[in-house]
């Protein structure tokens, strides 16, 4: 069961990293540092959107429309932090301690 604990932690950490990359890349695109007409940038951006949109979409439906402000990533970050802490606090269950 320890492997399950470590796998869940790893999944949460990878999701955290992917979200950070997506957020930084969105800033760079908005400030025109990166250009979506470059094939590599467009492919990475499309891949990140395809990975994260299924996570963000249900949250966006519940949140009120705030114009250009998207709070879905912030909500997902909070959920990830809560899940990591819940796993850490219950690690004994996974290791049989």
Beta strands, then each sheet from edge to edge (+ up, - down):
end
